[in-house]
Amino acid sequence: MIYDAKVTLNFNYYNRLGTVYPVWTGIGAVGAVLVGIFFFNEPATFWRIFFITTLILSIIGLKVLG
């Protein structure tokens, strides 16, 4: 647990808040949707997968270009 806090603080130290907040929020959103699909049998429709993919690509774009 201490290691996780250290990694998070280190990550936040080297990145801007405008990039860090959307990245962590996006990771949480993607994780919540994937848990819903895999563990709670929520539908994995084309549009749902499309927008999750778009969100992942946006997170990568923020990290690479931010």
TIRO-2110 file (N, C-alpha, C; in Angstrom, 1 decimal):
// TIRO-2110
0.8, -1.2, 0.0, N, 1, A
0.0, 0.0, 0.0, CA, 1, A
0.9, 1.3, 0.0, C, 1, A
1.9, 1.2, 0.7, N, 2, A
2.9, 2.4, 0.8, CA, 2, A
3.5, 2.5, -0.6, C, 2, A
3.9, 1.4, -1.2, N, 3, A
4.5, 1.4, -2.6, CA, 3, A
3.5, 2.1, -3.6, C, 3, A
2.2, 1.7, -3.5, N, 4, A
1.2, 2.3, -4.4, CA, 4, A
1.1, 3.8, -4.3, C, 4, A
1.1, 4.3, -3.0, N, 5, A
1.1, 5.7, -2.8, CA, 5, A
2.3, 6.4, -3.3, C, 5, A
3.4, 5.8, -3.1, N, 6, A
4.7, 6.3, -3.6, CA, 6, A
4.7, 6.4, -5.1, C, 6, A
4.2, 5.4, -5.8, N, 7, A
4.1, 5.4, -7.3, CA, 7, A
3.2, 6.5, -7.7, C, 7, A
2.0, 6.6, -7.1, N, 8, A
1.1, 7.6, -7.4, CA, 8, A
1.6, 9.0, -7.2, C, 8, A
2.3, 9.3, -6.1, N, 9, A
2.8, 10.6, -5.9, CA, 9, A
4.0, 10.9, -6.8, C, 9, A
4.8, 9.9, -7.2, N, 10, A
5.8, 10.0, -8.1, CA, 10, A
5.2, 10.3, -9.5, C, 10, A
4.2, 9.7, -9.9, N, 11, A
3.5, 9.9, -11.2, CA, 11, A
3.0, 11.3, -11.2, C, 11, A
2.3, 11.8, -10.1, N, 12, A
1.8, 13.1, -10.1, CA, 12, A
2.8, 14.2, -10.1, C, 12, A
4.0, 13.9, -9.6, N, 13, A
5.1, 14.9, -9.5, CA, 13, A
5.6, 15.2, -10.9, C, 13, A
5.7, 14.2, -11.7, N, 14, A
6.3, 14.4, -13.1, CA, 14, A
5.2, 14.8, -14.1, C, 14, A
4.0, 14.9, -13.8, N, 15, A
2.9, 15.1, -14.8, CA, 15, A
2.0, 16.3, -14.3, C, 15, A
1.4, 16.9, -15.3, N, 16, A
0.5, 18.1, -15.0, CA, 16, A
-0.8, 17.5, -14.5, C, 16, A
-1.5, 18.3, -13.6, N, 17, A
-2.8, 17.9, -13.1, CA, 17, A
-3.8, 17.8, -14.2, C, 17, A
-3.7, 18.6, -15.2, N, 18, A
-4.7, 18.6, -16.3, CA, 18, A
-4.6, 17.3, -17.1, C, 18, A
-3.4, 16.6, -17.0, N, 19, A
-3.3, 15.3, -17.7, CA, 19, A
-3.6, 14.2, -16.7, C, 19, A
-3.1, 14.3, -15.5, N, 20, A
-3.2, 13.2, -14.5, CA, 20, A
-4.6, 12.9, -14.2, C, 20, A
-5.4, 14.0, -13.9, N, 21, A
-6.8, 13.7, -13.5, CA, 21, A
-7.6, 13.0, -14.6, C, 21, A
-7.6, 13.5, -15.8, N, 22, A
-8.4, 12.7, -16.8, CA, 22, A
-7.9, 11.3, -17.1, C, 22, A
-6.6, 11.1, -17.0, N, 23, A
-6.0, 9.8, -17.2, CA, 23, A
-6.5, 8.8, -16.1, C, 23, A
-6.4, 9.2, -14.8, N, 24, A
-6.8, 8.3, -13.7, CA, 24, A
-8.4, 8.1, -13.8, C, 24, A
-9.1, 9.2, -14.1, N, 25, A
-10.6, 9.1, -14.2, CA, 25, A
-11.0, 8.1, -15.3, C, 25, A
-10.3, 8.3, -16.4, N, 26, A
-10.6, 7.4, -17.6, CA, 26, A
-10.2, 6.0, -17.3, C, 26, A
-9.1, 5.7, -16.6, N, 27, A
-8.8, 4.4, -16.3, CA, 27, A
-9.8, 3.8, -15.4, C, 27, A
-10.3, 4.5, -14.4, N, 28, A
-11.4, 4.1, -13.5, CA, 28, A
-12.7, 3.8, -14.2, C, 28, A
-13.0, 4.7, -15.2, N, 29, A
-14.2, 4.5, -16.0, CA, 29, A
-14.1, 3.2, -16.8, C, 29, A
-13.0, 3.0, -17.5, N, 30, A
-12.8, 1.8, -18.3, CA, 30, A
-12.9, 0.6, -17.5, C, 30, A
-12.2, 0.6, -16.3, N, 31, A
-12.2, -0.5, -15.4, CA, 31, A
-13.6, -0.8, -14.9, C, 31, A
-14.4, 0.2, -14.6, N, 32, A
-15.8, -0.1, -14.1, CA, 32, A
-16.6, -0.7, -15.2, C, 32, A
-16.5, -0.2, -16.4, N, 33, A
-17.3, -0.8, -17.5, CA, 33, A
-16.8, -2.3, -17.8, C, 33, A
-15.5, -2.5, -17.8, N, 34, A
-15.1, -3.9, -18.0, CA, 34, A
-15.5, -4.8, -16.9, C, 34, A
-15.5, -4.4, -15.7, N, 35, A
-15.9, -5.2, -14.6, CA, 35, A
-17.4, -5.5, -14.8, C, 35, A
-18.2, -4.5, -15.2, N, 36, A
-19.6, -4.7, -15.5, CA, 36, A
-19.8, -5.8, -16.6, C, 36, A
-19.0, -5.7, -17.6, N, 37, A
-19.2, -6.6, -18.7, CA, 37, A
-18.8, -8.0, -18.3, C, 37, A
-17.6, -8.2, -17.7, N, 38, A
-17.1, -9.5, -17.4, CA, 38, A
-17.7, -10.2, -16.2, C, 38, A
-18.1, -9.4, -15.2, N, 39, A
-18.5, -10.0, -13.9, CA, 39, A
-20.0, -9.9, -13.7, C, 39, A
-20.7, -8.9, -14.3, N, 40, A
-22.1, -8.7, -14.0, CA, 40, A
-23.0, -8.9, -15.3, C, 40, A
-22.4, -9.4, -16.3, N, 41, A
-23.1, -9.8, -17.5, CA, 41, A
-23.8, -8.6, -18.2, C, 41, A
-23.2, -7.4, -18.1, N, 42, A
-23.8, -6.3, -18.8, CA, 42, A
-23.5, -6.5, -20.3, C, 42, A
-24.4, -5.9, -21.1, N, 43, A
-24.2, -6.1, -22.6, CA, 43, A
-23.0, -5.4, -23.1, C, 43, A
-22.3, -6.1, -24.0, N, 44, A
-21.1, -5.6, -24.7, CA, 44, A
-21.5, -5.3, -26.1, C, 44, A
-22.2, -4.2, -26.3, N, 45, A
-22.7, -3.8, -27.6, CA, 45, A
-21.6, -3.2, -28.4, C, 45, A
-21.8, -3.1, -29.7, N, 46, A
-20.8, -2.4, -30.5, CA, 46, A
-20.5, -1.0, -30.1, C, 46, A
-21.5, -0.2, -29.8, N, 47, A
-21.3, 1.2, -29.4, CA, 47, A
-20.6, 1.3, -28.1, C, 47, A
-20.9, 0.4, -27.2, N, 48, A
-20.2, 0.4, -25.9, CA, 48, A
-18.7, 0.2, -26.0, C, 48, A
-18.4, -0.9, -26.8, N, 49, A
-17.0, -1.2, -27.1, CA, 49, A
-16.3, 0.0, -27.8, C, 49, A
-17.1, 0.5, -28.8, N, 50, A
-16.5, 1.6, -29.6, CA, 50, A
-16.2, 2.8, -28.7, C, 50, A
-17.0, 3.2, -27.8, N, 51, A
-16.8, 4.3, -26.9, CA, 51, A
-15.7, 4.1, -25.9, C, 51, A
-15.6, 2.8, -25.4, N, 52, A
-14.6, 2.5, -24.5, CA, 52, A
-13.2, 2.5, -25.2, C, 52, A
-13.2, 2.1, -26.4, N, 53, A
-12.0, 2.1, -27.3, CA, 53, A
-11.6, 3.6, -27.5, C, 53, A
-12.6, 4.4, -27.8, N, 54, A
-12.3, 5.9, -28.0, CA, 54, A
-11.8, 6.5, -26.7, C, 54, A
-12.3, 6.1, -25.6, N, 55, A
-11.8, 6.6, -24.3, CA, 55, A
-10.4, 6.2, -24.0, C, 55, A
-10.0, 4.9, -24.3, N, 56, A
-8.7, 4.4, -24.2, CA, 56, A
-7.7, 5.2, -25.1, C, 56, A
-8.1, 5.4, -26.3, N, 57, A
-7.3, 6.1, -27.3, CA, 57, A
-7.1, 7.6, -26.8, C, 57, A
-8.1, 8.2, -26.2, N, 58, A
-8.0, 9.5, -25.7, CA, 58, A
-7.1, 9.6, -24.5, C, 58, A
-7.1, 8.6, -23.7, N, 59, A
-6.2, 8.6, -22.5, CA, 59, A
-4.8, 8.5, -23.0, C, 59, A
-4.5, 7.6, -24.0, N, 60, A
-3.2, 7.5, -24.6, CA, 60, A
-2.8, 8.8, -25.2, C, 60, A
-3.7, 9.4, -26.0, N, 61, A
-3.4, 10.7, -26.6, CA, 61, A
-3.0, 11.8, -25.6, C, 61, A
-3.8, 11.9, -24.5, N, 62, A
-3.4, 12.9, -23.5, CA, 62, A
-2.1, 12.6, -22.9, C, 62, A
-1.7, 11.4, -22.7, N, 63, A
-0.5, 11.0, -22.1, CA, 63, A
0.7, 11.3, -23.0, C, 63, A
0.5, 11.0, -24.3, N, 64, A
1.6, 11.1, -25.3, CA, 64, A
1.8, 12.6, -25.7, C, 64, A
0.7, 13.3, -25.9, N, 65, A
0.7, 14.7, -26.4, CA, 65, A
0.7, 15.7, -25.2, C, 65, A
0.3, 15.3, -24.0, N, 66, A
0.2, 16.2, -22.9, CA, 66, A
1.5, 16.4, -22.3, C, 66, A
END
